[in-house]
Structures are given as structure tokens and as C-alpha cells.
Amino acid sequence: MSTVFTPMTGRDYPLGVTGDGDGWNVACELHAMSKCGIRIREKGCTDVCEIVFSDLLRQGNLYCVHIPLEAGKEYEYSFFADDRTVADPYAKAFAESIAADLAWGTGREELWYRVSSETYDWEDDTFPGTAYEDSIFYGIHVRGFTRHPSSGCKHKGTFAGVAEKMEYLKELGITAIECMPLYEFDEVISPGMDQAYMLERYRYCERTEQKKINYWGYCDAQYCMPKYAYSSKGNPQQELKDLIRMLHRAGIEFIMQIYFRERTNYRFIEEVLRYWAREYHVDGFHLLGNDLPMREITTDPYLADRKLIYYGFDLDNANITYAGKRRLAVFDDHYMNLCRCFLKGDNDTIQEAFRLIRNNPDRCGCINYLTNHDTMTIADMVSYDRKHNEENGENNADGRDYNYSWNCGVEGPSRKKPVVELRKRMMRNAMTLLILSAGTPYITAGDELGRSTRGNNNPYCQDNELNWLNWNLTKTNRDYAAYVRQILTLRKQCTLFRKRREYTMMDTTGCGYPDLSVHSDEAWKAKLNNYDHAMGLMYCGRNGAKEELYYIAYNMYWQDAGLAFPRPPKGKQWKVIADTAGAQEELIPTEQDLMTVTARSIRLMTAVSEAPKHSKGRGSV
């Protein structure tokens, strides 16, 4: 390279490499035994200029360098320390010259970056700001959501592919999509993945000489750039921003999952979160990783209006609300594990299930889920007693050993009509319980369609139809999918199931009934013993001027159960509006106060105006 670059003292912020009008400002931390610095080459050229950083350019461990560049030319850069190429953790885009290394499944061999100067017109973009009690989360994998041939998308497996499914997302009724890692991770498992989880899988690859894919992306990564392989036209920055802007216009929030290793420097985490919030208008972050500096993250003033989701929080040392809305939410497995046991009829679960159904802390939201990326799906948890991870190539030793599942009598697929019907009922039970619990429901993409991973509860390396959402299920499981939409619509329309605060079990609105009451085979009498499996929950409240009254009968026992219900207000009668056992809508006679609930089913009723009674009129003479 003929050009000579003369480095000068630069600024210590922003970190990384940024353009400043007449060149680049470099602020980076490099550790070397002998020398370190930056390599620069002109776009399209192979000649490289190597600039060694002197101690005169260092402040503490930070090199602060200004490099004048020739106007009108585009350059690429790469850091080095001794004889090693070093990643720039703050890089915003890879160089176009290594685009071939960024295609899915290829693995990166070079680390050349470019300084992006592109601007984006967000137009009138506004944040939906949906409260947790009004939210319905929908978890997706960007590639797997539309990669299947049945998706019908032009740009399968990309941000643009997700955008093509916008009408489906709106019709489903979700309020936020939560994306598994979408930043630039290396999906080819390699020795550079020193996270213990991935390192073990690399050793496996060495033993078997097999190439393995890290499909999920929970590993160290280039955190400040969207994944190139998730773009349809080689511009992931613009494509992701287009998607987020489109989601916001539809009233749907965009939540990012981000994994950080234990003891990751807080300043780095802060820079990453602020960058995504500022540049990509991300509505919130689901943070993954042990012992993250959550006290500092939850008090960061720049993130004060963003949702933060983690395993737990120190609520006494956090900013817990913004504009009167809770901004923090807990995401852990307790709801899933206990409610799975309750759904399959285990003893000593009903009391805790009742607590979790109404759990809705005043200071912090709670995300309820029955499945996640590393669990059995809804369809599989009623079809398998044990995990079947053989396809992962680890002798079925990976993944969770305890799934709290039940196969309904047959392990795996079955054509036996009683088994098939029972499984469908159990799936409807699961989705009803999840959606109508007081916390924020989290639905893993495909569960609303009955997706299966053939009993694999840890498909981390399966970039195939096992992980890709099969959109043919919208037809083959249309009845189940329609039922799920019915319950989602009920939750959105009825304020009783999405209260801001926990139920008091007292009459706080003057409607004549407690906001929540428990019933058994006797009205107004709760029976939540360790051997009980059935309960009736009645909800009462006001939606504006309208008084609402709902009754949900849960019977998780393997035999039919009798459940009593209170008499509705004068002029009202109970109406069955949904039944997981397949019963049709019907009016309950006014004088009836006890009903038989089918084994392993849930029935929903609401109080409606009593039908007028018509008497015979006299004929004319």
C-alpha cells in the first residue's frame, strides 16, 4: 500500500473505531508481549499497511489513536497483538471483502472490519411501550422461523423473512417478539468458543471429525452487529432496522436475547446495550448468563425506558418503573416445571399452581412459559416421557433429564385415536393455563401450531427441519391453532386476566364478588389439598363501565370431577364459551350450580344476560 498513515493521539471515546471527518479515531484495549496495533487496507486491495501503536498513544490499557485517511477512499481494518489477529468487540460491520466467510455454516477465517457511516431514516417510529400485564411474548429464532420450504417466504431464514410474516404475527395477537441471538456469532463450533458449553461440543467434533453447528448462538460474539447470514441482500443493518420499524408500526415490540459470559466487564455490557437501544430502537433485553452486573444495568439512566428481563433482581437497588410501568421481569423455570406437573395430574401441585396462576408482583413483572428453546415443545411434552436427543450425536447425554412430561400412554407418535385426542386436549389445557395466568405469557414459536422436535429437548446443533417451523401445521392442526387464537383474543379483550396488580381476593370494585375466588365441589369452598386435582376460579371486575364475570374450571384428574359455581347476578346466567374437551358453547340453566368437568380438561364460562322468557299469547277472536 503506497499510502502512509501517521498515527496521532486520539480520543478515549467512543470505544472501537469510528469515523471523525478526516480519518478514524481508535480507542481499543490490546495486550501484547512485543507489539500491537492496527492493519489497514484499501477496499478491493490486498496490500496492507501495519501500524504499531507506541506507548505514547496509550492511556492506562487503552490505546487512543487518530489515523488520518485519504478522502474519498474506503478502508478496512483489523487489529493484531504479537502474531495474533484480535477481534474488535465494538466493530459495527464486517468488511464486504470477507462476505463469503459470513454465509451461514461457513465459519470465519478472517477478521476484517469496515467503519459504517450509513444513516437510517426512522421516520415517525415510536415505541409501543406495552405494559407487562398487557404483553404477550413470542419467542423466535430468526433463521428457523421462515427457513422451512413451507413458509412461503421469498427471503427464507432472514430478517426480511420475518417481516414477510407480519400479518401472521398481527393476526396471532402477540405484542412482542423475542429473538434468540441475532448478532454476529460464529455458528461453526470451533476451538475459539471457549465458553464451557461450546468447548465440550468442540471436543466432541475432534473425536468424531464431524462439523457441528451452534444453531442457537449462545456464545461469545461480535455483539454490536446484526448477523450477516440473517440478511437477504447483504445489508443486515438496514434489513433489521426495517423489520423493527415495521413491528413498531404494528404495535409489536422487539426484544433481544443477549448472552454474556460470567464476569464480562460491565462497561462493555453497557456499551452493547446502549448501542442496540440507540441505533436499532430495541424495546428491551432478555439477558442470559450467570452473575451479570444487574445492579448497574438496572440503574443505567440511558436504559431507563427499556424492558429488562433476567433470572432475578435486587429490587431495592434498581429502577423498577418508568412512566408508571414496570420495566423489570423475572424469567425462570419454576412456573414451567410446576405447571407441567399440575397439567399431568401430579399430587401436591394444585396449591402452588393456584399461586402461580395469580402471581403478578407489583414491583416486578413475571414471564410465564411452558416451553423454551432448550425444552420439549408443547406437543412433545404430551408425547414423550423422556428426552430423545440421539440426533445430536452425544449418546442422548445432553439436555435436561427431567422434563415433567407425560406421553399419554404411548412414547412418540401414535395413530391410536384415544391417544391422539387426549394429547390434543392436553395441549389445549397447557395453552389455556399459560395464556390466562396473570403474568406475561411467553409462547415459543410453533407451540401455537403443535410443532414437534421429535422429543429432542436440546436441538442446539440442528439446522434442519427439526428446528425450522413447519408452516404446513397451520392447515393440519387448524382446529388447535384456532383454539389458541380464541384464548389469546379472550386475554386481550378481558381486563380480568391482565390486572396491573395481584388479585386481592376481595371485592375491590363493588361488583358484589371478590376479584378472584376459589371453588371446589362446593361453591365458595376451596379444596387445595395435596391429593386434589380440580378447582374452579371465578374472576370478577369492571372493564370500564362494564361488569365482567368469568369462571374457569380446571380438572387435571384422570376422572371426571364435579365443580360448583356461584349463582350469577340477577338477570344473568352462565354460558360455556370454551372447553378443551370439545364441548360446544351452551347456556347453563339458571338454577344449576354444579357441573361435571371432563377428566383432564378446562372449561371456561362467562356470565351473560339471561335470555328473555316468552309466554304464549292469546289468540284473537
BELWOLIN-V197035 format. One record per pair of residues at least 6 apart in sequence whose C-alpha atoms are under 8 Angstrom apart, sorted by the first residue. I is the first residue (numbers start at 1). J is the second residue. Records with the same first field share a line. If there is no record, write none. Layout:
I = J ; J
//
This chain:
1 = 41 ; 47 ; 48 ; 49
4 = 49
5 = 51 ; 67 ; 68 ; 69
6 = 67 ; 68
7 = 51 ; 65 ; 66 ; 67 ; 68
8 = 57 ; 65 ; 66 ; 67
9 = 57 ; 64 ; 65 ; 66
10 = 25 ; 26 ; 27 ; 57 ; 64 ; 65 ; 66
11 = 25 ; 26 ; 27 ; 64 ; 65 ; 66
12 = 26 ; 27 ; 62 ; 63 ; 64
13 = 27
14 = 27
15 = 26 ; 27 ; 28 ; 90
16 = 25 ; 26 ; 27 ; 28 ; 88 ; 89 ; 90 ; 91
17 = 24 ; 25 ; 26 ; 27 ; 28 ; 90 ; 91 ; 115
18 = 24 ; 25 ; 26 ; 115
19 = 25 ; 115 ; 117
22 = 68 ; 69 ; 70 ; 71
23 = 66 ; 67 ; 68 ; 69 ; 70
24 = 66 ; 67 ; 68 ; 69
25 = 64 ; 65 ; 66 ; 67
26 = 63 ; 64 ; 65 ; 66 ; 67
27 = 62 ; 63 ; 64 ; 65
28 = 62 ; 63 ; 64 ; 88
29 = 61 ; 62 ; 63
30 = 36 ; 37 ; 61 ; 62 ; 63 ; 81
31 = 61 ; 81
32 = 81 ; 82
33 = 81 ; 82
34 = 82
35 = 52 ; 53 ; 81 ; 82
36 = 52 ; 53 ; 79 ; 80 ; 81 ; 82
37 = 50 ; 51 ; 52 ; 53 ; 79 ; 80 ; 81
38 = 50 ; 51 ; 52 ; 53 ; 77 ; 78 ; 79 ; 80
39 = 48 ; 49 ; 50 ; 51 ; 77 ; 78 ; 79 ; 80
40 = 48 ; 49 ; 50 ; 51 ; 75 ; 76 ; 77 ; 78
41 = 47 ; 48 ; 49 ; 75 ; 76 ; 77
42 = 48 ; 73 ; 74 ; 75 ; 76
43 = 73 ; 74 ; 75 ; 76 ; 97
44 = 97
53 = 63
57 = 63 ; 64 ; 65
58 = 64
75 = 114 ; 115
76 = 95 ; 112 ; 113 ; 114 ; 115
77 = 112 ; 113 ; 114
78 = 85 ; 86 ; 87 ; 88 ; 111 ; 112 ; 113
79 = 85 ; 86 ; 87 ; 88
80 = 86
85 = 111
86 = 111
87 = 111
88 = 222
89 = 222 ; 223 ; 224
90 = 222 ; 223 ; 224 ; 272
91 = 113 ; 114 ; 115 ; 222 ; 224 ; 225
92 = 113 ; 114 ; 115 ; 116 ; 224 ; 225
93 = 113 ; 114 ; 115 ; 116 ; 225
94 = 111 ; 112 ; 113 ; 114
95 = 112 ; 113 ; 114
96 = 114
98 = 110 ; 112
100 = 106
101 = 107 ; 108 ; 109 ; 110
102 = 108 ; 228 ; 229
103 = 228 ; 229
104 = 187 ; 229
105 = 187 ; 188 ; 213
106 = 188
107 = 186 ; 187 ; 188
108 = 186
120 = 238
122 = 245
125 = 245 ; 248 ; 249
126 = 248 ; 249
127 = 248 ; 253 ; 281 ; 283
128 = 248 ; 251 ; 252 ; 253
129 = 253 ; 283
130 = 175 ; 253
131 = 325 ; 326
132 = 325 ; 326 ; 327 ; 365 ; 439 ; 440
133 = 365 ; 438 ; 439 ; 440 ; 498 ; 499 ; 500
134 = 440 ; 492 ; 498
135 = 174 ; 175 ; 176 ; 440 ; 441
136 = 173 ; 174 ; 175 ; 176 ; 440 ; 441 ; 442 ; 443
137 = 174 ; 175 ; 176 ; 177 ; 178 ; 440 ; 441 ; 442 ; 443
138 = 174 ; 175 ; 176 ; 177 ; 178 ; 442 ; 443 ; 444 ; 445
139 = 177 ; 178 ; 179 ; 180 ; 442 ; 443 ; 444 ; 445
140 = 177 ; 178 ; 179 ; 180 ; 444 ; 445
141 = 179 ; 180 ; 181 ; 216
142 = 157 ; 158 ; 159 ; 162 ; 179 ; 180 ; 182 ; 230
143 = 156 ; 157 ; 158 ; 230 ; 468
144 = 157 ; 463 ; 467 ; 468 ; 469
145 = 157 ; 162 ; 445 ; 468 ; 469
146 = 153 ; 156 ; 157 ; 158 ; 161 ; 162 ; 468 ; 469
147 = 156 ; 157 ; 158 ; 468 ; 469
148 = 156 ; 465 ; 468 ; 469 ; 470 ; 471
149 = 470
150 = 470 ; 471 ; 472
151 = 469 ; 470 ; 471
153 = 161 ; 164 ; 165
154 = 161
155 = 161 ; 232
157 = 230
158 = 229 ; 230 ; 231 ; 232
159 = 230 ; 231 ; 232 ; 236 ; 239 ; 240 ; 243
160 = 231 ; 232 ; 239 ; 240 ; 243
162 = 243
163 = 243 ; 246
166 = 247
170 = 250
172 = 485 ; 488
173 = 485 ; 488 ; 489
174 = 252
175 = 251 ; 252 ; 253
176 = 252 ; 253 ; 254 ; 255
177 = 252 ; 253 ; 254 ; 255
178 = 254 ; 255 ; 256 ; 257
179 = 254 ; 255 ; 256 ; 257
180 = 216 ; 217 ; 256 ; 257 ; 258
181 = 216 ; 217 ; 218 ; 256 ; 257 ; 258 ; 259
182 = 217 ; 226 ; 227 ; 230 ; 256
183 = 221 ; 222 ; 223 ; 224 ; 225 ; 226 ; 227
184 = 221 ; 222 ; 223 ; 224 ; 225 ; 226 ; 227 ; 228
185 = 217 ; 219 ; 220 ; 221 ; 222 ; 223 ; 227
186 = 214 ; 217 ; 221
187 = 213 ; 214 ; 215 ; 216 ; 217
188 = 211 ; 212 ; 213 ; 214
189 = 198 ; 201 ; 202 ; 211 ; 212 ; 213 ; 214
190 = 199 ; 202
191 = 199 ; 202
193 = 199 ; 219 ; 220
195 = 219 ; 220 ; 261
198 = 219
201 = 212
202 = 212
204 = 394
205 = 211 ; 212
212 = 461
213 = 460 ; 461 ; 462 ; 463
214 = 460 ; 461
215 = 460 ; 461 ; 462 ; 463
216 = 460 ; 461
218 = 258 ; 259
219 = 259 ; 260 ; 261
220 = 259 ; 260 ; 261
223 = 272
224 = 272 ; 275 ; 276
225 = 237
226 = 236 ; 237 ; 240
227 = 236
228 = 234 ; 235 ; 236
230 = 236
231 = 239
232 = 239
240 = 280
241 = 280
244 = 253 ; 254 ; 280 ; 281 ; 282
247 = 253 ; 254
248 = 254
253 = 282 ; 283
254 = 282 ; 283 ; 284
255 = 282 ; 283 ; 284 ; 285 ; 286
256 = 282 ; 284 ; 285 ; 286
257 = 285 ; 286 ; 287 ; 288
258 = 285 ; 286 ; 287 ; 288
259 = 287 ; 288 ; 289
260 = 269 ; 287 ; 288 ; 289 ; 292
261 = 289 ; 290
262 = 289 ; 290 ; 291 ; 292
263 = 291 ; 292
264 = 292
266 = 292 ; 293 ; 296
270 = 297
273 = 285 ; 303
274 = 302 ; 303
276 = 282
277 = 283 ; 284 ; 303
282 = 306
283 = 306 ; 307
284 = 306 ; 307 ; 308 ; 309
285 = 306 ; 307 ; 308 ; 309
286 = 308 ; 309 ; 310
287 = 308 ; 309 ; 310
288 = 310
294 = 313 ; 314
295 = 313 ; 314 ; 317 ; 318
297 = 303
298 = 304 ; 308 ; 318 ; 319 ; 320
299 = 317 ; 318 ; 319
304 = 319 ; 322 ; 327
305 = 322 ; 327
306 = 327
307 = 327 ; 328 ; 329
308 = 327 ; 328 ; 329
309 = 328 ; 329 ; 330 ; 331
310 = 328 ; 329 ; 330 ; 331
311 = 330 ; 331 ; 332
312 = 329 ; 330 ; 331
313 = 330
315 = 363 ; 364
320 = 326 ; 327 ; 328 ; 363 ; 364
321 = 327 ; 328 ; 363
326 = 363 ; 364 ; 365
327 = 364 ; 365
328 = 364 ; 365
329 = 364 ; 365 ; 366 ; 367
330 = 364 ; 365 ; 366 ; 367
331 = 366 ; 367 ; 368
332 = 367
333 = 369
335 = 356 ; 368 ; 369 ; 370
336 = 368 ; 369 ; 370 ; 371
337 = 370 ; 403 ; 404
338 = 349 ; 352 ; 353
339 = 349 ; 353 ; 370
340 = 370 ; 404 ; 405 ; 430
341 = 349 ; 404 ; 405
342 = 349 ; 350 ; 353 ; 533 ; 556
343 = 426 ; 429 ; 430 ; 556 ; 600
344 = 405 ; 406 ; 556
345 = 533 ; 556 ; 557 ; 558
347 = 530 ; 531 ; 532 ; 533
348 = 529 ; 530 ; 531 ; 532
349 = 530
350 = 528 ; 529 ; 530 ; 532 ; 533 ; 534
351 = 528 ; 529 ; 530
356 = 437
357 = 433 ; 436 ; 437 ; 438 ; 439
358 = 437 ; 438 ; 439 ; 502 ; 503
359 = 366 ; 437 ; 438 ; 439 ; 502
360 = 366 ; 438 ; 439 ; 500 ; 501 ; 502
361 = 501 ; 502
362 = 500 ; 501 ; 502
365 = 439 ; 440
366 = 439 ; 440
367 = 439 ; 440 ; 441 ; 442
368 = 434 ; 437 ; 439 ; 440 ; 441 ; 442
369 = 434 ; 441 ; 442 ; 443
370 = 378 ; 430 ; 434 ; 442 ; 443
371 = 377 ; 378 ; 443 ; 444
372 = 444
373 = 444 ; 457 ; 458
374 = 399 ; 400 ; 457 ; 458 ; 459 ; 460
375 = 400 ; 403 ; 456 ; 457 ; 458
376 = 387 ; 403 ; 453 ; 455 ; 456 ; 457
377 = 447 ; 451 ; 452 ; 453 ; 457
378 = 427 ; 430 ; 447 ; 450 ; 451 ; 452
379 = 423 ; 427 ; 447 ; 450 ; 451 ; 452
380 = 407 ; 412 ; 452 ; 453 ; 454 ; 455
381 = 403 ; 404 ; 405 ; 406 ; 407 ; 455
382 = 405 ; 406 ; 407 ; 408 ; 423 ; 426 ; 427
383 = 405 ; 406 ; 407 ; 408 ; 410 ; 411 ; 412 ; 413 ; 423 ; 455
384 = 405 ; 406 ; 407 ; 410 ; 411 ; 412 ; 455
385 = 403 ; 404 ; 405 ; 406 ; 407 ; 411
386 = 401 ; 402 ; 403 ; 405 ; 455
387 = 396 ; 399 ; 400 ; 401 ; 403 ; 455 ; 456 ; 457
388 = 396 ; 454 ; 455 ; 456 ; 457
389 = 395 ; 396 ; 397 ; 398 ; 399 ; 455 ; 456 ; 457 ; 458 ; 459
390 = 396 ; 456
392 = 459 ; 461 ; 462
398 = 458
399 = 457 ; 458
400 = 457 ; 458
408 = 419 ; 422 ; 423
409 = 419
410 = 419
412 = 454 ; 455
414 = 420
424 = 480
425 = 580 ; 581 ; 600 ; 601
426 = 580 ; 600 ; 601
427 = 450
428 = 480 ; 483 ; 484 ; 580
429 = 580 ; 600 ; 601 ; 602
431 = 448 ; 484
432 = 484 ; 487 ; 602
434 = 441
435 = 441 ; 487 ; 488 ; 491
436 = 487 ; 491 ; 497
437 = 497
438 = 497 ; 498 ; 499 ; 502
439 = 498
445 = 469
446 = 469 ; 470
448 = 480 ; 481 ; 484
449 = 473 ; 474 ; 477 ; 478 ; 480 ; 481
450 = 473 ; 477 ; 480 ; 481
451 = 469 ; 470 ; 473
452 = 466
453 = 459 ; 466 ; 467
454 = 466
459 = 466 ; 467
474 = 481
491 = 497 ; 498
494 = 543
495 = 542 ; 543
496 = 539 ; 540 ; 541 ; 542 ; 543 ; 548
503 = 515 ; 516
504 = 514 ; 515 ; 516
505 = 514 ; 515 ; 516 ; 517
506 = 513 ; 514 ; 515 ; 516
507 = 513 ; 514 ; 515
508 = 514 ; 515
509 = 515 ; 541 ; 542
511 = 540 ; 541 ; 542 ; 547
513 = 540
514 = 539 ; 540
515 = 538 ; 539 ; 540 ; 541
516 = 537 ; 538 ; 539 ; 540
517 = 524 ; 537 ; 538 ; 539
518 = 524 ; 525 ; 526 ; 535 ; 536 ; 537 ; 538
519 = 525 ; 526 ; 527 ; 535 ; 536 ; 537 ; 538 ; 563 ; 564 ; 565
520 = 526 ; 527 ; 534 ; 535 ; 536 ; 562 ; 563 ; 564
521 = 562 ; 563 ; 564 ; 594
522 = 563 ; 564 ; 565
523 = 563 ; 564 ; 565 ; 566
524 = 565 ; 566
526 = 535
527 = 535
528 = 535
533 = 554 ; 555 ; 556 ; 557
534 = 553 ; 554 ; 555 ; 556 ; 557 ; 561 ; 563
535 = 553 ; 554 ; 555 ; 563
536 = 551 ; 552 ; 553 ; 554 ; 563 ; 564 ; 565
537 = 551 ; 552 ; 553
538 = 549 ; 550 ; 551 ; 552
539 = 548 ; 549 ; 550 ; 551
540 = 547 ; 548 ; 549 ; 550
541 = 547 ; 548 ; 549
542 = 548
548 = 606 ; 607
549 = 606 ; 607
550 = 604 ; 605 ; 606 ; 607
551 = 565 ; 604 ; 605 ; 606
552 = 602 ; 603 ; 604 ; 605
553 = 563 ; 597 ; 602 ; 603 ; 604
554 = 601 ; 602 ; 603
555 = 561 ; 597 ; 598 ; 599 ; 600 ; 601 ; 602
556 = 599 ; 600 ; 601
557 = 599 ; 600
558 = 599 ; 600
559 = 598 ; 599 ; 600
560 = 596 ; 597 ; 598 ; 599 ; 600
561 = 596 ; 597 ; 598 ; 599
562 = 594 ; 595 ; 596 ; 597
563 = 594 ; 595 ; 596 ; 597
564 = 593 ; 594 ; 595
565 = 593 ; 594
566 = 593
567 = 573 ; 590 ; 593
568 = 574 ; 607
571 = 609 ; 610
572 = 590 ; 607 ; 608 ; 609 ; 610
573 = 587 ; 588 ; 589 ; 590 ; 607 ; 608 ; 609 ; 610
574 = 587 ; 588 ; 589 ; 590 ; 605 ; 606 ; 607 ; 608
575 = 585 ; 586 ; 587 ; 588 ; 605 ; 606 ; 607 ; 608
576 = 584 ; 585 ; 586 ; 587 ; 588 ; 603 ; 604 ; 605 ; 606
577 = 584 ; 585 ; 586 ; 603 ; 604 ; 605 ; 606
578 = 584 ; 585 ; 603 ; 604 ; 605
579 = 601 ; 602 ; 603 ; 604
580 = 601 ; 602 ; 603
581 = 598 ; 601 ; 602 ; 603
597 = 603
//
